[in-house]
Amino acid sequence: MLVSCLPVLTLGFGGALTHLLRSAHDTPDDTTTTDQTEALPIPDVPALPAGPPAAQRARAPRKPRRAPVPDVDELMPLGWQVAADLAEHGQALTRDTLAAGLRAAGHPAGNARVGALLARLKAEAPPDPADIPEPVPALADGGS
């Protein structure tokens, strides 16, 4: 039991010493001494943090980090071609059908790239029908 009380006693002694050092440092010296020696400066002791421990403090919610938009410039002509093939076969342009068309053309892309390409395809029209490459073989056969 004596050993378990030692940390509490140590903290109590440290707090008392801090209190004594601060009170001695903050009190004006009213007594005059005949001694010509200067008092040594008492270093500032950092105060103990007030309030609950850091683990219990409420943390502000973090803002979600947004990944940079992938560059899909090189996939745009193929994307226009896949969109045209899908429209020709009466299929809607969705993320899944676009990803299937890219895979059929030998250009598999991750979810982020397919999403970025789909957003650009819906926002931009092809500049010239001559810029669209030949149809994707798997889509021309009716496969998805």
SULBELTA-V41120 format. One record per run of one state. SS is the DSSP state (hx for helix, st for strand, lp for the rest). FROM is the first residue (numbers start at 1). TO is the last residue. If there is no record, write none. Layout:
{{SS:FROM:TO} {SS:FROM:TO}}
This chain:
{{lp:1:1} {hx:2:26} {lp:27:72} {hx:73:88} {lp:89:94} {hx:95:104} {lp:105:110} {hx:111:123} {lp:124:128} {hx:129:131} {lp:132:136} {hx:137:140} {lp:141:144}}
